[in-house]
Amino acid sequence: MSRLLSSFLALGLALTLTACDAVAPQPNLALADASSATVSVNVAPGSTLCTYSFYHATATVSNLPAGVTVSHYRWYKDGQLMSGETERRVFGTTGAAGAFTHSVYAVLSNGSESGTNVTVNVVSSPSCSGGW
């Protein structure tokens, strides 16, 4: 019985060491490339105030390399950096119908970036009545 128990303990120790060796950091190993990371944006219409419409955008990142996280986000409108570094953004458009494009980049913990454009199509101009 004790021999069988010691065999199981030895096997458990071997499996534990193998599992630890598999995830141990290795010196001089380059950080993972961000080329597999994918940024997507969900846009939902928000409130309308006279001729100004608000939209809520939420960015998500998938396919991150192992051990890499999102440090922060950068949002651009017409090529200009917008304030705020979170995955959520509220932006607005005037009542003019048309397509408005924004860009969002996820800055990753390994220093690389991945980004995408998001286009909001404003179909009709909201109207204002009653003093706005």
Long-range contacts (C-beta under 8 A, 24 or more apart in sequence): 31-65, 31-68, 31-110, 31-111, 32-65, 32-66, 32-67, 32-68, 32-110, 33-65, 33-112, 34-65, 34-68, 34-108, 34-110, 34-112, 34-113, 34-114, 35-114, 36-63, 36-64, 36-65, 37-61, 37-62, 37-63, 37-64, 37-65, 37-68, 37-106, 37-108, 37-112, 37-114, 38-62, 38-63, 38-114, 38-116, 39-104, 39-105, 39-106, 39-114, 39-115, 39-116, 40-116, 41-104, 41-116, 41-118, 43-118, 43-120, 46-90, 48-126, 49-132, 50-95, 50-126, 50-127, 50-128, 50-132, 51-94, 51-95, 51-125, 51-126, 51-127, 51-128, 51-132, 52-92, 52-93, 52-94, 52-95, 52-126, 53-92, 53-93, 53-95, 53-122, 53-126, 54-90, 54-91, 54-92, 55-90, 55-91, 55-92, 55-93, 55-120, 56-88, 56-89, 56-90, 57-88, 57-89, 57-90, 57-91, 57-102, 57-104, 57-118, 58-87, 58-88, 58-89, 59-87, 59-88, 59-89, 59-104, 59-106, 60-87, 61-106, 61-114, 64-108, 65-110, 68-108, 68-109, 68-110, 69-108, 69-109, 70-106, 70-107, 70-108, 70-109, 71-107, 71-108, 71-109, 72-106, 72-107, 73-104, 73-105, 73-106, 73-107, 74-104, 74-105, 74-107, 74-115, 75-102, 75-103, 75-104, 76-102, 76-103, 76-104, 76-105, 77-102, 93-120, 93-122, 95-122, 95-125, 95-126, 95-127, 96-122, 96-125, 97-122, 97-123, 97-124, 97-125, 98-122
